[in-house]
């Protein structure tokens, strides 16, 4: 049973249902474009700075569910000045810290 459950988790969390890759530039340390495209639904895309394989610096992120964030990142989290645009058009602009809106 554990083997079957492990297989199920790995299979459904893998890129078997789509693909994800750096499509342009340097997505390890530099500036690059990274796309995550599942077979079902839309896709996520990040264009911006990278440091040690993490979103770090200034960039633009568009998520599958329709949210968009443009601004500063640190270690894969919104961190610094940025603007989040929600799917319904609501805009949250200001200071972010460790992925959370501060003010």
N, CA, C and O atoms as CSV, one atom per row, in Angstrom:
chain,resi,resn,atom,element,x,y,z
A,1,UNK,N,N,0.821,-1.194,0.000
A,1,UNK,CA,C,0.000,0.000,0.000
A,1,UNK,C,C,0.865,1.257,0.000
A,1,UNK,O,O,0.571,2.210,-0.722
A,2,UNK,N,N,1.948,1.269,0.818
A,2,UNK,CA,C,2.829,2.429,0.867
A,2,UNK,C,C,3.474,2.690,-0.485
A,2,UNK,O,O,3.627,3.842,-0.892
A,3,UNK,N,N,3.853,1.613,-1.187
A,3,UNK,CA,C,4.476,1.764,-2.499
A,3,UNK,C,C,3.484,2.378,-3.472
A,3,UNK,O,O,3.841,3.275,-4.236
A,4,UNK,N,N,2.255,1.913,-3.456
A,4,UNK,CA,C,1.228,2.444,-4.340
A,4,UNK,C,C,0.967,3.917,-4.030
A,4,UNK,O,O,0.842,4.729,-4.948
A,5,UNK,N,N,0.885,4.264,-2.762
A,5,UNK,CA,C,0.653,5.654,-2.367
A,5,UNK,C,C,1.827,6.531,-2.781
A,5,UNK,O,O,1.626,7.644,-3.267
A,6,UNK,N,N,3.038,6.049,-2.596
A,6,UNK,CA,C,4.223,6.808,-2.996
A,6,UNK,C,C,4.218,7.046,-4.497
A,6,UNK,O,O,4.474,8.160,-4.954
A,7,UNK,N,N,3.925,5.994,-5.269
A,7,UNK,CA,C,3.851,6.130,-6.715
A,7,UNK,C,C,2.794,7.163,-7.104
A,7,UNK,O,O,3.046,8.012,-7.959
A,8,UNK,N,N,1.635,7.098,-6.495
A,8,UNK,CA,C,0.544,8.012,-6.795
A,8,UNK,C,C,0.959,9.465,-6.544
A,8,UNK,O,O,0.716,10.334,-7.381
A,9,UNK,N,N,1.580,9.726,-5.400
A,9,UNK,CA,C,2.005,11.086,-5.044
A,9,UNK,C,C,3.071,11.575,-6.025
A,9,UNK,O,O,2.979,12.694,-6.529
A,10,UNK,N,N,4.081,10.746,-6.300
A,10,UNK,CA,C,5.139,11.157,-7.214
A,10,UNK,C,C,4.612,11.370,-8.627
A,10,UNK,O,O,5.001,12.324,-9.301
A,11,UNK,N,N,3.740,10.497,-9.069
A,11,UNK,CA,C,3.215,10.600,-10.423
A,11,UNK,C,C,2.378,11.845,-10.602
A,11,UNK,O,O,2.546,12.560,-11.590
A,12,UNK,N,N,1.486,12.123,-9.677
A,12,UNK,CA,C,0.594,13.263,-9.822
A,12,UNK,C,C,1.242,14.591,-9.456
A,12,UNK,O,O,0.674,15.643,-9.750
A,13,UNK,N,N,2.404,14.579,-8.829
A,13,UNK,CA,C,3.096,15.825,-8.525
A,13,UNK,C,C,4.241,16.086,-9.502
A,13,UNK,O,O,4.916,17.112,-9.410
A,14,UNK,N,N,4.455,15.182,-10.415
A,14,UNK,CA,C,5.569,15.334,-11.353
A,14,UNK,C,C,5.135,16.126,-12.578
A,14,UNK,O,O,3.987,16.555,-12.695
A,15,UNK,N,N,6.079,16.303,-13.477
A,15,UNK,CA,C,5.769,17.012,-14.713
A,15,UNK,C,C,5.144,16.075,-15.746
A,15,UNK,O,O,5.047,16.438,-16.919
A,16,UNK,N,N,4.718,14.878,-15.336
A,16,UNK,CA,C,4.070,13.958,-16.265
A,16,UNK,C,C,2.791,14.571,-16.824
A,16,UNK,O,O,2.329,14.177,-17.895
A,17,UNK,N,N,2.228,15.516,-16.116
A,17,UNK,CA,C,1.007,16.171,-16.574
A,17,UNK,C,C,1.302,17.531,-17.177
A,17,UNK,O,O,0.447,18.417,-17.156
A,18,UNK,N,N,2.471,17.703,-17.699
A,18,UNK,CA,C,2.853,18.953,-18.322
A,18,UNK,C,C,4.361,19.093,-18.298
A,18,UNK,O,O,5.093,18.105,-18.247
A,19,UNK,N,N,4.807,20.328,-18.335
A,19,UNK,CA,C,6.246,20.550,-18.298
A,19,UNK,C,C,6.544,21.863,-17.595
A,19,UNK,O,O,5.690,22.743,-17.486
A,20,UNK,N,N,7.762,21.967,-17.129
A,20,UNK,CA,C,8.244,23.198,-16.515
A,20,UNK,C,C,9.712,23.332,-16.863
A,20,UNK,O,O,10.480,22.378,-16.746
A,21,UNK,N,N,10.099,24.540,-17.298
A,21,UNK,CA,C,11.497,24.706,-17.674
A,21,UNK,C,C,11.853,26.171,-17.854
A,21,UNK,O,O,10.997,27.045,-17.987
A,22,UNK,N,N,13.137,26.390,-17.852
A,22,UNK,CA,C,13.679,27.696,-18.179
A,22,UNK,C,C,13.659,27.796,-19.700
A,22,UNK,O,O,14.321,27.017,-20.385
A,23,UNK,N,N,12.909,28.743,-20.222
A,23,UNK,CA,C,12.763,28.842,-21.668
A,23,UNK,C,C,13.693,29.864,-22.297
A,23,UNK,O,O,13.872,29.890,-23.514
A,24,UNK,N,N,14.290,30.718,-21.448
A,24,UNK,CA,C,15.194,31.724,-21.985
A,24,UNK,C,C,16.086,32.272,-20.875
A,24,UNK,O,O,15.629,32.481,-19.752
A,25,UNK,N,N,17.343,32.502,-21.189
A,25,UNK,CA,C,18.249,33.132,-20.241
A,25,UNK,C,C,18.793,32.180,-19.194
A,25,UNK,O,O,18.927,30.980,-19.434
A,26,UNK,N,N,19.110,32.738,-18.015
A,26,UNK,CA,C,19.737,31.996,-16.928
A,26,UNK,C,C,18.806,31.965,-15.719
A,26,UNK,O,O,18.658,32.974,-15.029
A,27,UNK,N,N,18.186,30.836,-15.458
A,27,UNK,CA,C,17.240,30.685,-14.352
A,27,UNK,C,C,17.903,30.102,-13.111
A,27,UNK,O,O,17.221,29.580,-12.229
A,28,UNK,N,N,19.215,30.189,-13.039
A,28,UNK,CA,C,19.942,29.777,-11.841
A,28,UNK,C,C,20.528,30.997,-11.144
A,28,UNK,O,O,20.268,31.233,-9.964
A,29,UNK,N,N,21.308,31.754,-11.868
A,29,UNK,CA,C,21.924,32.977,-11.347
A,29,UNK,C,C,22.011,33.982,-12.492
A,29,UNK,O,O,22.959,33.964,-13.277
A,30,UNK,N,N,21.029,34.840,-12.576
A,30,UNK,CA,C,21.007,35.813,-13.663
A,30,UNK,C,C,19.593,36.269,-13.948
A,30,UNK,O,O,18.794,36.471,-13.034
A,31,UNK,N,N,19.292,36.427,-15.225
A,31,UNK,CA,C,17.979,36.893,-15.669
A,31,UNK,C,C,17.413,35.859,-16.628
A,31,UNK,O,O,18.071,35.483,-17.598
A,32,UNK,N,N,16.197,35.398,-16.364
A,32,UNK,CA,C,15.635,34.373,-17.224
A,32,UNK,C,C,14.131,34.286,-17.167
A,32,UNK,O,O,13.479,34.928,-16.343
A,33,UNK,N,N,13.592,33.475,-18.064
A,33,UNK,CA,C,12.157,33.220,-18.164
A,33,UNK,C,C,11.904,31.758,-17.841
A,33,UNK,O,O,12.525,30.869,-18.422
A,34,UNK,N,N,10.984,31.514,-16.908
A,34,UNK,CA,C,10.656,30.154,-16.472
A,34,UNK,C,C,9.158,29.948,-16.656
A,34,UNK,O,O,8.352,30.777,-16.234
A,35,UNK,N,N,8.793,28.841,-17.287
A,35,UNK,CA,C,7.386,28.545,-17.560
A,35,UNK,C,C,7.019,27.199,-16.966
A,35,UNK,O,O,7.772,26.232,-17.082
A,36,UNK,N,N,5.854,27.140,-16.329
A,36,UNK,CA,C,5.288,25.902,-15.791
A,36,UNK,C,C,3.953,25.709,-16.492
A,36,UNK,O,O,3.029,26.496,-16.287
A,37,UNK,N,N,3.840,24.672,-17.315
A,37,UNK,CA,C,2.622,24.463,-18.092
A,37,UNK,C,C,2.073,23.060,-17.863
A,37,UNK,O,O,2.580,22.091,-18.427
A,38,UNK,N,N,1.027,22.951,-17.029
A,38,UNK,CA,C,0.382,21.644,-16.862
A,38,UNK,C,C,-0.446,21.306,-18.106
A,38,UNK,O,O,-0.753,22.187,-18.908
A,39,UNK,N,N,-0.798,20.047,-18.259
A,39,UNK,CA,C,-1.609,19.647,-19.411
A,39,UNK,C,C,-3.019,20.227,-19.333
A,39,UNK,O,O,-3.625,20.531,-20.360
A,40,UNK,N,N,-3.536,20.378,-18.124
A,40,UNK,CA,C,-4.890,20.905,-17.945
A,40,UNK,C,C,-4.779,22.292,-17.332
A,40,UNK,O,O,-4.035,22.488,-16.371
A,41,UNK,N,N,-5.500,23.241,-17.872
A,41,UNK,CA,C,-5.480,24.585,-17.310
A,41,UNK,C,C,-4.488,25.477,-18.027
A,41,UNK,O,O,-4.026,25.162,-19.124
A,42,UNK,N,N,-4.170,26.586,-17.397
A,42,UNK,CA,C,-3.272,27.569,-17.992
A,42,UNK,C,C,-1.827,27.272,-17.690
A,42,UNK,O,O,-1.408,26.117,-17.619
A,43,UNK,N,N,-1.075,28.339,-17.515
A,43,UNK,CA,C,0.337,28.163,-17.190
A,43,UNK,C,C,0.790,29.295,-16.275
A,43,UNK,O,O,0.134,30.332,-16.175
A,44,UNK,N,N,1.915,29.079,-15.613
A,44,UNK,CA,C,2.551,30.101,-14.801
A,44,UNK,C,C,3.820,30.525,-15.523
A,44,UNK,O,O,4.461,29.725,-16.205
A,45,UNK,N,N,4.173,31.796,-15.363
A,45,UNK,CA,C,5.378,32.285,-16.032
A,45,UNK,C,C,6.047,33.332,-15.149
A,45,UNK,O,O,5.386,34.221,-14.613
A,46,UNK,N,N,7.357,33.219,-15.005
A,46,UNK,CA,C,8.154,34.207,-14.278
A,46,UNK,C,C,9.237,34.713,-15.212
A,46,UNK,O,O,9.942,33.933,-15.853
A,47,UNK,N,N,9.359,36.032,-15.280
A,47,UNK,CA,C,10.418,36.672,-16.041
A,47,UNK,C,C,11.125,37.620,-15.098
A,47,UNK,O,O,10.518,38.569,-14.603
A,48,UNK,N,N,12.403,37.377,-14.840
A,48,UNK,CA,C,13.122,38.261,-13.942
A,48,UNK,C,C,14.427,37.686,-13.447
A,48,UNK,O,O,15.002,36.776,-14.044
A,49,UNK,N,N,14.879,38.242,-12.338
A,49,UNK,CA,C,16.164,37.882,-11.758
A,49,UNK,C,C,16.091,36.608,-10.924
A,49,UNK,O,O,15.082,36.308,-10.286
A,50,UNK,N,N,17.205,35.866,-10.953
A,50,UNK,CA,C,17.360,34.612,-10.223
A,50,UNK,C,C,18.646,34.643,-9.414
A,50,UNK,O,O,19.638,35.243,-9.827
A,51,UNK,N,N,18.620,33.990,-8.259
A,51,UNK,CA,C,19.825,33.822,-7.453
A,51,UNK,C,C,19.734,32.452,-6.782
A,51,UNK,O,O,18.776,32.175,-6.060
A,52,UNK,N,N,20.715,31.610,-7.016
A,52,UNK,CA,C,20.751,30.255,-6.444
A,52,UNK,C,C,19.465,29.477,-6.727
A,52,UNK,O,O,18.888,28.870,-5.825
A,53,UNK,N,N,19.024,29.500,-7.974
A,53,UNK,CA,C,17.820,28.782,-8.435
A,53,UNK,C,C,16.528,29.296,-7.805
A,53,UNK,O,O,15.530,28.575,-7.806
A,54,UNK,N,N,16.512,30.498,-7.276
A,54,UNK,CA,C,15.312,31.055,-6.650
A,54,UNK,C,C,14.999,32.411,-7.256
A,54,UNK,O,O,15.895,33.128,-7.702
A,55,UNK,N,N,13.695,32.762,-7.269
A,55,UNK,CA,C,13.288,34.091,-7.689
A,55,UNK,C,C,13.898,35.067,-6.703
A,55,UNK,O,O,13.615,34.998,-5.507
A,56,UNK,N,N,14.727,35.969,-7.186
A,56,UNK,CA,C,15.434,36.868,-6.288
A,56,UNK,C,C,15.852,38.121,-7.056
A,56,UNK,O,O,16.685,38.060,-7.961
A,57,UNK,N,N,15.267,39.245,-6.684
A,57,UNK,CA,C,15.497,40.497,-7.389
A,57,UNK,C,C,14.167,41.001,-7.917
A,57,UNK,O,O,13.128,40.806,-7.285
A,58,UNK,N,N,14.194,41.643,-9.064
A,58,UNK,CA,C,12.978,42.205,-9.651
A,58,UNK,C,C,12.457,41.275,-10.745
A,58,UNK,O,O,13.227,40.745,-11.546
A,59,UNK,N,N,11.131,41.086,-10.764
A,59,UNK,CA,C,10.552,40.235,-11.789
A,59,UNK,C,C,9.048,40.358,-11.885
A,59,UNK,O,O,8.407,41.063,-11.104
A,60,UNK,N,N,8.501,39.657,-12.861
A,60,UNK,CA,C,7.057,39.601,-13.104
A,60,UNK,C,C,6.617,38.149,-13.069
A,60,UNK,O,O,7.206,37.297,-13.735
A,61,UNK,N,N,5.580,37.869,-12.292
A,61,UNK,CA,C,5.066,36.516,-12.135
A,61,UNK,C,C,3.587,36.494,-12.483
A,61,UNK,O,O,2.803,37.274,-11.943
A,62,UNK,N,N,3.207,35.593,-13.389
A,62,UNK,CA,C,1.800,35.377,-13.736
A,62,UNK,C,C,1.472,33.953,-13.331
A,62,UNK,O,O,2.115,33.009,-13.791
A,63,UNK,N,N,0.460,33.791,-12.461
A,63,UNK,CA,C,0.099,32.475,-11.936
A,63,UNK,C,C,-1.078,31.876,-12.691
A,63,UNK,O,O,-1.864,32.595,-13.308
A,64,UNK,N,N,-1.192,30.556,-12.634
A,64,UNK,CA,C,-2.239,29.821,-13.332
A,64,UNK,C,C,-3.624,30.369,-13.003
A,64,UNK,O,O,-4.465,30.503,-13.892
A,65,UNK,N,N,-3.866,30.687,-11.727
A,65,UNK,CA,C,-5.202,31.124,-11.316
A,65,UNK,C,C,-5.525,32.562,-11.714
A,65,UNK,O,O,-6.604,33.061,-11.396
A,66,UNK,N,N,-4.596,33.238,-12.410
A,66,UNK,CA,C,-4.887,34.569,-12.925
A,66,UNK,C,C,-4.291,35.720,-12.138
A,66,UNK,O,O,-4.413,36.870,-12.560
A,67,UNK,N,N,-3.647,35.451,-11.002
A,67,UNK,CA,C,-2.980,36.514,-10.246
A,67,UNK,C,C,-1.699,36.915,-10.964
A,67,UNK,O,O,-1.042,36.100,-11.613
A,68,UNK,N,N,-1.362,38.201,-10.828
A,68,UNK,CA,C,-0.115,38.709,-11.390
A,68,UNK,C,C,0.595,39.506,-10.309
A,68,UNK,O,O,-0.031,40.265,-9.569
A,69,UNK,N,N,1.909,39.329,-10.223
A,69,UNK,CA,C,2.720,40.095,-9.280
A,69,UNK,C,C,3.903,40.662,-10.043
A,69,UNK,O,O,4.581,39.959,-10.792
A,70,UNK,N,N,4.129,41.932,-9.835
A,70,UNK,CA,C,5.266,42.604,-10.442
A,70,UNK,C,C,5.998,43.352,-9.341
A,70,UNK,O,O,5.413,44.200,-8.667
A,71,UNK,N,N,7.272,43.042,-9.157
A,71,UNK,CA,C,8.017,43.716,-8.109
A,71,UNK,C,C,9.230,42.932,-7.668
A,71,UNK,O,O,9.861,42.224,-8.453
A,72,UNK,N,N,9.544,43.076,-6.380
A,72,UNK,CA,C,10.745,42.469,-5.826
A,72,UNK,C,C,10.455,41.108,-5.182
A,72,UNK,O,O,9.402,40.880,-4.585
A,73,UNK,N,N,11.446,40.213,-5.334
A,73,UNK,CA,C,11.388,38.871,-4.762
A,73,UNK,C,C,12.642,38.625,-3.940
A,73,UNK,O,O,13.683,39.238,-4.177
A,74,UNK,N,N,12.533,37.728,-2.977
A,74,UNK,CA,C,13.700,37.252,-2.240
A,74,UNK,C,C,13.446,35.799,-1.861
A,74,UNK,O,O,12.458,35.489,-1.195
A,75,UNK,N,N,14.325,34.924,-2.282
A,75,UNK,CA,C,14.226,33.493,-1.985
A,75,UNK,C,C,12.844,32.935,-2.305
A,75,UNK,O,O,12.218,32.300,-1.456
A,76,UNK,N,N,12.367,33.169,-3.523
A,76,UNK,CA,C,11.084,32.661,-4.035
A,76,UNK,C,C,9.843,33.290,-3.408
A,76,UNK,O,O,8.744,32.770,-3.599
A,77,UNK,N,N,9.976,34.375,-2.678
A,77,UNK,CA,C,8.819,35.005,-2.037
A,77,UNK,C,C,8.734,36.466,-2.439
A,77,UNK,O,O,9.745,37.100,-2.743
A,78,UNK,N,N,7.499,36.999,-2.437
A,78,UNK,CA,C,7.326,38.428,-2.643
A,78,UNK,C,C,8.025,39.122,-1.483
A,78,UNK,O,O,7.738,38.826,-0.324
A,79,UNK,N,N,8.938,40.041,-1.780
A,79,UNK,CA,C,9.696,40.670,-0.701
A,79,UNK,C,C,10.244,42.008,-1.196
A,79,UNK,O,O,11.157,42.048,-2.021
A,80,UNK,N,N,9.683,43.088,-0.688
A,80,UNK,CA,C,10.063,44.425,-1.122
A,80,UNK,C,C,8.847,45.108,-1.721
A,80,UNK,O,O,7.710,44.750,-1.414
A,81,UNK,N,N,9.087,46.089,-2.573
A,81,UNK,CA,C,7.982,46.801,-3.216
A,81,UNK,C,C,7.409,45.962,-4.353
A,81,UNK,O,O,8.151,45.390,-5.151
A,82,UNK,N,N,6.076,45.896,-4.416
A,82,UNK,CA,C,5.453,45.124,-5.479
A,82,UNK,C,C,3.976,45.394,-5.613
A,82,UNK,O,O,3.342,45.975,-4.732
A,83,UNK,N,N,3.442,44.956,-6.737
A,83,UNK,CA,C,2.027,45.119,-7.046
A,83,UNK,C,C,1.425,43.781,-7.421
A,83,UNK,O,O,1.898,43.115,-8.342
A,84,UNK,N,N,0.374,43.385,-6.701
A,84,UNK,CA,C,-0.360,42.159,-6.982
A,84,UNK,C,C,-1.687,42.553,-7.624
A,84,UNK,O,O,-2.431,43.365,-7.073
A,85,UNK,N,N,-1.978,41.982,-8.776
A,85,UNK,CA,C,-3.263,42.189,-9.435
A,85,UNK,C,C,-4.010,40.862,-9.394
A,85,UNK,O,O,-3.554,39.861,-9.947
A,86,UNK,N,N,-5.164,40.867,-8.731
A,86,UNK,CA,C,-5.954,39.644,-8.601
A,86,UNK,C,C,-6.787,39.412,-9.852
A,86,UNK,O,O,-6.952,40.316,-10.672
A,87,UNK,N,N,-7.300,38.221,-9.995
A,87,UNK,CA,C,-8.082,37.841,-11.168
A,87,UNK,C,C,-9.278,38.765,-11.373
A,87,UNK,O,O,-9.650,39.057,-12.510
A,88,UNK,N,N,-9.888,39.232,-10.268
A,88,UNK,CA,C,-11.062,40.113,-10.379
A,88,UNK,C,C,-10.692,41.573,-10.651
A,88,UNK,O,O,-11.570,42.432,-10.735
A,89,UNK,N,N,-9.387,41.854,-10.790
A,89,UNK,CA,C,-8.938,43.203,-11.096
A,89,UNK,C,C,-8.500,44.017,-9.889
A,89,UNK,O,O,-7.939,45.100,-10.051
A,90,UNK,N,N,-8.743,43.521,-8.688
A,90,UNK,CA,C,-8.325,44.224,-7.477
A,90,UNK,C,C,-6.798,44.319,-7.452
A,90,UNK,O,O,-6.098,43.365,-7.791
A,91,UNK,N,N,-6.293,45.495,-7.043
A,91,UNK,CA,C,-4.855,45.728,-7.013
A,91,UNK,C,C,-4.393,45.936,-5.578
A,91,UNK,O,O,-4.975,46.721,-4.829
A,92,UNK,N,N,-3.334,45.219,-5.208
A,92,UNK,CA,C,-2.712,45.354,-3.893
A,92,UNK,C,C,-1.283,45.826,-4.153
A,92,UNK,O,O,-0.465,45.091,-4.706
A,93,UNK,N,N,-1.001,47.052,-3.751
A,93,UNK,CA,C,0.297,47.650,-4.052
A,93,UNK,C,C,0.951,48.123,-2.772
A,93,UNK,O,O,0.306,48.750,-1.931
A,94,UNK,N,N,2.244,47.822,-2.621
A,94,UNK,CA,C,2.952,48.287,-1.445
A,94,UNK,C,C,4.119,47.403,-1.076
A,94,UNK,O,O,4.798,46.850,-1.940
A,95,UNK,N,N,4.344,47.278,0.219
A,95,UNK,CA,C,5.479,46.537,0.754
A,95,UNK,C,C,5.093,45.105,1.115
A,95,UNK,O,O,4.083,44.860,1.775
A,96,UNK,N,N,5.921,44.173,0.665
A,96,UNK,CA,C,5.733,42.742,0.924
A,96,UNK,C,C,6.921,42.237,1.718
A,96,UNK,O,O,8.046,42.700,1.524
A,97,UNK,N,N,6.676,41.282,2.618
A,97,UNK,CA,C,7.765,40.695,3.398
A,97,UNK,C,C,7.518,39.190,3.537
A,97,UNK,O,O,6.477,38.756,4.032
A,98,UNK,N,N,8.492,38.417,3.091
A,98,UNK,CA,C,8.422,36.956,3.149
A,98,UNK,C,C,7.110,36.406,2.586
A,98,UNK,O,O,6.535,35.472,3.143
A,99,UNK,N,N,6.647,36.981,1.494
A,99,UNK,CA,C,5.448,36.498,0.826
A,99,UNK,C,C,4.140,37.100,1.310
A,99,UNK,O,O,3.084,36.795,0.755
A,100,UNK,N,N,4.183,37.932,2.315
A,100,UNK,CA,C,2.965,38.514,2.884
A,100,UNK,C,C,2.928,40.022,2.662
A,100,UNK,O,O,3.960,40.690,2.723
A,101,UNK,N,N,1.728,40.559,2.404
A,101,UNK,CA,C,1.565,41.997,2.253
A,101,UNK,C,C,1.690,42.673,3.600
A,101,UNK,O,O,1.049,42.253,4.563
A,102,UNK,N,N,2.507,43.717,3.687
A,102,UNK,CA,C,2.729,44.423,4.948
A,102,UNK,C,C,1.933,45.724,4.984
A,102,UNK,O,O,1.139,45.952,5.897
A,103,UNK,N,N,2.152,46.573,3.982
A,103,UNK,CA,C,1.410,47.839,3.902
A,103,UNK,C,C,1.506,48.466,2.540
A,103,UNK,O,O,0.937,49.533,2.311
